[in-house]
Amino acid sequence: MDRTLLFITAFCAAYCLDLILGDPQGWPHPVRILGKIITFLEEAARKICHSPAGLKVAGAVIVVIVAGGSAVAVFLALRAAYSFHVTAGLILEIYLLYSVLGGGDLRSHIARVERPLGEGSHGKARSAVAMIVSRDAGSLDESGITRAALESLFENSSDGLVAPLIFAAFLGPVGAVFYKAVNTLDSMIAYRTEKYADIGFFAAKVDDFLNLVPARFTALLIVFLGLLQGRAGDSFRVLKKDRYNHDSPNSAWPEAAAAGVLGVCLGGVDIYGGKRIERPLINAGGRHPRCTDLREGLVLFRRLSLTVFILTLLVAWWIRYGEVFII
């Protein structure tokens, strides 16, 4: 089997594994290893650097070490594995691609919110949604729980599923792991707080840059999928009007497109650490979300997942068949 078919096999197998298994707790996972490395480097940087400028430089160095080091390690590991035996290389390639995909895990988390919410068990639904959002979930009603879950689902649809598939299609496991490393850095040291404002500055900027295309591609695909519900026009209207109604330059794109398809209003007032935070509304004319919207949101996400997989698979085949990128 030639290298192109090996990669296509790994790409398909990784997507199917993510679809079936998600991210089982307790399994070895590269992201957990990255997390420990990032924590170690952050602690070391804070001992050495104390000024805002120093922390910014340290943050940039951490990004280079973690993201660059991950890419080099994957490249060398794949070369070594394929040199040893083609089966070893294929298994490693499948595992690496599977490990960067978060669609199955995201879908499972949202389903764990939807099930108890549909049964009227708001307490269990609050506990489940608290696992995936940072806002205070203790006082959320049905609408608040649903909104939190929908915002998490579609904000993360880009960086958890679409972006990794795009980077894998164009740059293989090396590019996909590089992206995942940057995304992990963003989630760990790029919080918009005084503590992380400096050390996480570079990670946040790099993550924003890497997600520019995937977020917009995700939003446009959601608009396209809105055709199935006769809501593509509403989706595009909300996207055009509210695509920047978020602190992040990327997050509101898929959220706005999905809000238009579902006909719901997202954003608004939330409580974080006991403090009241008000975010701009997305689709202000939409209704308050309810449990049935979460079911429809999951259906939309499944369609998005399959559509992106097919498109990126075709791109991956074309690129490698044309011998543009060969690892």
C-alpha positions in Angstrom: 0.0 0.0 0.0 1.5 3.4 -1.0 1.9 6.3 1.4 -1.2 8.1 0.0 -3.5 5.2 0.7 -1.9 4.7 4.1 -2.7 8.2 5.1 -6.3 8.1 3.7 -6.8 4.8 5.6 -5.5 6.5 8.8 -7.6 9.6 8.2 -10.8 7.5 7.8 -10.0 5.2 10.7 -9.3 8.1 13.1 -12.6 9.8 12.3 -14.5 6.6 12.8 -12.8 5.9 16.1 -13.6 9.4 17.3 -17.2 8.9 16.2 -17.5 5.6 18.1 -15.2 6.0 21.1 -14.9 9.8 21.8 -12.2 10.3 24.4 -12.5 7.5 27.0 -11.4 8.7 30.5 -8.2 7.0 31.7 -6.8 6.2 28.2 -3.4 7.6 27.5 -3.7 10.8 25.5 -1.1 13.2 24.0 -3.1 16.2 25.1 -2.8 15.1 28.8 1.0 14.9 28.3 1.0 18.3 26.6 -1.0 19.7 29.6 1.7 18.5 32.1 4.5 19.9 30.0 2.7 23.3 29.7 2.1 23.4 33.4 5.7 22.7 34.1 6.9 25.3 31.7 4.5 27.9 33.0 5.6 27.4 36.6 9.3 27.6 35.5 8.6 30.8 33.6 6.9 32.5 36.5 9.9 31.7 38.7 12.3 33.4 36.2 10.2 36.2 34.7 8.3 38.8 36.8 7.7 41.7 34.5 4.8 41.9 32.0 7.3 42.0 29.1 9.3 39.1 30.5 6.2 37.0 30.8 5.2 37.8 27.2 8.6 36.6 26.0 8.3 33.5 28.2 4.9 32.8 26.8 6.2 33.0 23.2 9.0 30.6 24.1 6.6 28.2 25.6 4.5 28.2 22.4 7.6 27.5 20.3 8.8 24.7 22.6 5.4 23.0 23.0 3.9 23.4 19.5 7.2 23.2 17.6 8.5 20.4 19.7 5.3 18.4 19.3 5.4 18.7 15.5 9.1 17.6 15.4 8.4 14.7 17.8 5.5 13.5 15.6 7.5 13.8 12.4 10.4 11.8 13.8 8.1 9.2 15.5 6.2 8.5 12.3 9.4 8.2 10.3 10.8 5.8 12.8 7.6 3.8 13.0 7.2 3.4 9.2 10.9 2.5 8.9 10.4 -0.3 11.5 7.2 -1.7 9.9 4.4 -0.3 7.8 1.8 -1.6 10.3 3.5 0.1 13.2 3.5 3.4 11.2 -0.1 3.0 10.3 -1.2 2.3 13.9 0.7 5.3 15.2 -0.7 7.6 12.4 -4.3 6.5 13.2 -3.7 7.0 16.9 -2.2 10.5 16.4 -5.0 11.6 14.2 -7.7 10.1 16.4 -6.2 11.9 19.5 -6.5 15.4 17.9 -10.2 15.0 17.1 -12.7 16.1 19.7 -16.0 15.8 17.9 -17.1 12.5 19.5 -16.3 13.7 23.0 -18.0 17.0 22.5 -21.1 15.3 21.2 -21.1 12.9 24.2 -20.8 15.8 26.7 -23.8 17.6 25.1 -25.8 14.4 25.0 -25.2 14.0 28.8 -26.8 17.4 29.3 -29.7 16.8 26.9 -30.8 13.5 28.4 -31.5 14.6 32.0 -32.8 18.0 30.8 -35.3 16.2 28.6 -36.4 14.2 31.6 -36.9 17.3 33.7 -33.9 16.6 35.9 -32.4 20.1 36.0 -30.0 19.2 38.8 -28.3 16.5 36.8 -28.3 18.7 33.7 -26.6 21.5 35.6 -23.9 19.2 36.8 -23.4 17.9 33.3 -23.2 21.4 31.7 -20.8 22.5 34.5 -18.3 20.0 33.1 -18.1 21.8 29.8 -18.5 25.6 30.6 -16.7 27.9 33.0 -19.8 30.0 34.0 -21.6 29.3 37.3 -24.2 26.7 36.5 -25.8 26.3 39.9 -28.8 28.6 39.3 -29.3 28.0 35.5 -32.9 27.2 34.4 -33.8 25.1 31.4 -33.2 28.0 29.0 -29.8 28.9 30.6 -28.6 25.2 30.6 -29.6 24.9 26.9 -28.0 28.1 25.9 -24.7 27.2 27.7 -24.7 23.8 26.0 -25.4 25.2 22.6 -22.8 27.9 22.9 -20.2 25.3 23.9 -21.2 22.9 21.2 -20.9 25.3 18.3 -18.0 27.4 19.6 -16.0 24.2 20.0 -17.3 22.6 16.7 -14.6 24.6 14.9 -11.5 24.0 17.1 -12.6 20.6 18.3 -13.5 19.0 15.0 -13.3 21.2 11.9 -9.9 22.7 12.4 -8.1 19.4 13.3 -9.6 17.8 10.2 -8.5 20.7 8.0 -4.9 20.7 9.4 -4.8 16.9 9.0 -6.0 17.1 5.4 -3.4 19.6 4.4 -0.5 18.8 6.6 -1.0 15.3 8.0 -0.5 14.3 11.6 2.4 16.8 12.0 0.1 19.8 11.2 -2.8 18.4 13.2 -0.7 17.9 16.3 0.9 21.3 15.9 -2.6 22.8 15.8 -3.8 20.8 18.8 -0.8 21.9 20.8 -1.5 25.6 20.1 -5.2 25.0 20.9 -4.2 23.3 24.2 -1.9 26.2 25.1 -4.7 28.6 24.4 -7.1 26.7 26.7 -4.5 26.5 29.5 -2.6 29.8 29.6 -4.6 32.2 27.5 -7.5 33.1 29.8 -8.6 36.7 29.7 -7.6 37.3 33.3 -4.9 39.4 34.9 -2.9 36.3 35.8 -2.7 35.0 32.2 -2.8 38.3 30.3 0.9 38.4 29.7 2.1 34.8 29.6 -0.8 33.7 27.5 -0.7 36.7 25.1 1.3 35.0 22.3 -0.6 31.7 22.6 -3.9 33.5 22.3 -2.8 35.4 19.2 -1.4 32.3 17.5 -4.6 30.3 18.3 -6.8 33.2 16.9 -4.7 33.2 13.7 -4.9 29.4 13.2 -8.6 29.4 13.7 -9.4 32.3 11.3 -10.2 30.0 8.3 -11.7 27.0 10.2 -14.2 29.2 12.1 -15.4 30.9 9.0 -15.5 27.7 7.1 -17.6 26.1 9.9 -20.0 29.0 9.9 -20.5 28.8 6.1 -21.1 25.1 6.3 -23.7 25.6 9.0 -25.5 28.1 6.8 -25.4 25.6 3.9 -26.8 22.8 6.2 -29.5 25.3 7.2 -31.0 24.6 3.7 -32.2 21.2 5.0 -34.4 23.1 7.5 -35.3 26.0 5.2 -33.3 28.3 7.5 -30.2 29.1 5.4 -31.4 32.7 4.8 -32.0 33.3 8.5 -28.6 31.7 9.3 -26.7 33.9 6.9 -28.5 37.0 8.1 -27.6 36.4 11.7 -24.0 35.4 10.7 -23.6 38.7 8.8 -25.0 40.8 11.6 -23.5 39.1 14.7 -20.3 37.3 13.6 -18.2 39.6 15.8 -20.4 39.6 18.9 -17.8 37.8 21.1 -14.5 38.5 22.8 -12.9 36.1 20.4 -12.6 37.1 16.7 -13.6 33.6 15.8 -16.1 32.1 18.3 -19.2 34.0 17.3 -19.0 32.8 13.6 -20.3 29.3 14.1 -22.4 30.4 17.1 -24.2 33.0 15.0 -24.7 30.6 12.0 -26.2 28.0 14.4 -28.4 30.5 16.2 -29.9 31.5 12.9 -30.6 27.9 11.9 -32.2 27.1 15.3 -34.0 30.4 15.7 -32.6 31.0 19.2 -30.9 33.9 21.0 -27.5 33.2 22.4 -25.1 35.4 24.5 -26.4 37.7 27.3 -25.8 37.7 31.0 -23.8 35.0 32.8 -22.2 34.6 36.2 -18.5 33.8 36.4 -17.0 33.3 39.8 -19.9 35.2 41.4 -19.4 38.1 39.0 -22.1 39.2 36.5 -20.7 39.3 33.0 -22.8 40.6 30.1 -21.9 39.5 26.5 -23.4 40.8 23.3 -26.5 39.0 22.1 -26.4 36.8 19.1 -29.6 36.7 17.1 -31.3 39.2 19.6 -34.7 38.6 17.8 -34.6 34.9 18.4 -36.5 33.1 21.2 -35.0 31.7 24.4 -33.5 28.3 23.9 -35.3 25.2 25.2 -34.4 21.5 25.5 -35.7 20.6 22.1 -33.2 23.1 20.6 -30.4 21.0 22.1 -31.7 17.9 20.3 -31.9 19.9 17.0 -28.4 21.3 17.7 -27.0 17.8 18.1 -28.6 16.8 14.8 -27.0 19.9 13.1 -23.7 19.0 14.6 -23.8 15.4 13.4 -24.5 16.7 9.9 -21.7 19.2 10.2 -19.3 16.5 11.3 -20.1 14.2 8.4 -20.0 17.0 5.8 -16.6 18.3 7.0 -15.2 14.8 7.1 -16.2 14.1 3.5 -14.9 17.4 2.3 -11.6 17.2 4.0 -11.2 13.6 2.9 -11.6 14.7 -0.7 -9.1 17.5 -0.2 -6.6 15.1 1.5 -6.9 12.7 -1.4 -6.4 15.4 -4.0 -3.4 16.9 -2.3 -1.6 13.6 -1.9 -2.6 12.2 -5.2 -1.1 15.4 -6.7 2.0 14.9 -4.5 1.7 18.4 -3.0 2.5 17.4 0.5 4.2 14.1 1.4 5.4 13.3 4.9 
